Amino acid sequence: KASHVQKKCSLQEESLGRGSFTRIFKGSKTDIREGERQNTDVLLKVLDGSYKNCWESFFEAASLMSQISHKHLLLVYGINIMVQEFVKYGALDLFLRKKQGSVPVSWKLDVAKQLACVLNFLEEKKIVHGNISAKNLLLAREGDSSIGTSPFIKLSDPGISVAVTVALDRIPWVAPEVLEAPETWGMECDKWSFGTTLWEIFNGGKAPLQGLDPQQKLMFYENHEQLPSPKWTELADLIGRCMEYDPALRPSSRGIIRQLNSLITSDYELLDPGLSAHA
Ligand SMILES: N#Cc1ccc(Nc2nc(N)cc(-n3cnc(CCO)c3)n2)cc1
């Protein structure tokens, strides 16, 4: 198992001065190996915003240095700053927990459909995301039915690949076959995670299998268990089909979109609005 090496870079506020195109800061990185913590002083060179057009050569130089080593050559630990667009309302799981179930079913279905659409896009490009979850769905627009605006989500980067982190803490998002044989996993693993994310969306952003320790989580897969079904049977069916232990039985993204559309047209919410509150 890849040892769970956790890195944290803390950054001193004031800069130590300026390089030609960069600002430099003193920081420290903390590695945790076999449970013990090692602090290392680091120097962070950040490219000046005004020179952003020369970031290619900045990265080229840095990556060249990180590929060779010599006792008189400066060690480059990594090029580890990713700059993302700031998404206004942040991660969906936290948003749903804050909203405490006051989010209408139609809002949740809209978000589920948007995720199914981007899943379909990735499937057509033959790209496996590998880390679909509510915490990796970012809410760019809150959506307010009273003024007729709908939510808008953005799927975040997969982050560190599953193989690197201890996949156990990714249960029940990581597909079972990925734990079995990481090299065999393919498109279907994103369908499994889609099912888990659907479950999160309709359970107020609660983390599934919370409180289970890694051993118990492993048993959940060993015993081919399923997450507790939501009351809405059509939704439970869709989640169950996505979280099939046999990858070949999981629906295609087009199948998922079709089934979601049929959910939307069903008059579930009209039946008894009270019901949908806790769907
Ligand atoms: N209160 C608040 C609040 C917090 C954050 C954002 N915005 C934003 N933009 C991004 N590009 C990425 C993330 N982000 C959040 N959690 C993760 C890790 C899990 O994916 C990534 N958050 C907006 C509002």
The ligand as an SDF file (V2000), in Angstrom:
LIG
                    3D

 24 26  0  0  0  0  0  0  0  0999 V2000
  -17.5430   29.3740    2.2710 N   0  0  0  0  0  0  0  0  0  0  0  0
  -17.0520   29.1690    1.1980 C   0  0  0  0  0  0  0  0  0  0  0  0
  -16.4580   28.8910   -0.0950 C   0  0  0  0  0  0  0  0  0  0  0  0
  -15.3570   28.0390   -0.1940 C   0  0  0  0  0  0  0  0  0  0  0  0
  -14.7730   27.7850   -1.4290 C   0  0  0  0  0  0  0  0  0  0  0  0
  -15.2970   28.4140   -2.5760 C   0  0  0  0  0  0  0  0  0  0  0  0
  -14.7610   28.2370   -3.8530 N   0  0  0  0  0  0  0  0  0  0  0  0
  -14.0400   27.1800   -4.3360 C   0  0  0  0  0  0  0  0  0  0  0  0
  -13.5050   27.2850   -5.5820 N   0  0  0  0  0  0  0  0  0  0  0  0
  -12.7630   26.2410   -6.0490 C   0  0  0  0  0  0  0  0  0  0  0  0
  -12.1900   26.3340   -7.2770 N   0  0  0  0  0  0  0  0  0  0  0  0
  -12.5670   25.0890   -5.2740 C   0  0  0  0  0  0  0  0  0  0  0  0
  -13.1630   25.0540   -4.0220 C   0  0  0  0  0  0  0  0  0  0  0  0
  -13.0470   23.9650   -3.1780 N   0  0  0  0  0  0  0  0  0  0  0  0
  -13.7050   23.8570   -1.9760 C   0  0  0  0  0  0  0  0  0  0  0  0
  -13.3660   22.6750   -1.4270 N   0  0  0  0  0  0  0  0  0  0  0  0
  -12.4950   22.0630   -2.2640 C   0  0  0  0  0  0  0  0  0  0  0  0
  -11.8320   20.7540   -1.9660 C   0  0  0  0  0  0  0  0  0  0  0  0
  -12.7870   19.6360   -2.2980 C   0  0  0  0  0  0  0  0  0  0  0  0
  -12.9700   19.6410   -3.6600 O   0  0  0  0  0  0  0  0  0  0  0  0
  -12.2910   22.8400   -3.3590 C   0  0  0  0  0  0  0  0  0  0  0  0
  -13.8860   26.1080   -3.5410 N   0  0  0  0  0  0  0  0  0  0  0  0
  -16.4030   29.2540   -2.4390 C   0  0  0  0  0  0  0  0  0  0  0  0
  -16.9840   29.5050   -1.2160 C   0  0  0  0  0  0  0  0  0  0  0  0
  1  2  3  0
  2  3  1  0
  3  4  1  0
  3 24  2  0
  4  5  2  0
  5  6  1  0
  6  7  1  0
  6 23  2  0
  7  8  1  0
  8  9  1  0
  8 22  2  0
  9 10  2  0
 10 11  1  0
 10 12  1  0
 12 13  2  0
 13 14  1  0
 13 22  1  0
 14 15  1  0
 14 21  1  0
 15 16  2  0
 16 17  1  0
 17 18  1  0
 17 21  2  0
 18 19  1  0
 19 20  1  0
 23 24  1  0
M  END
$$$$
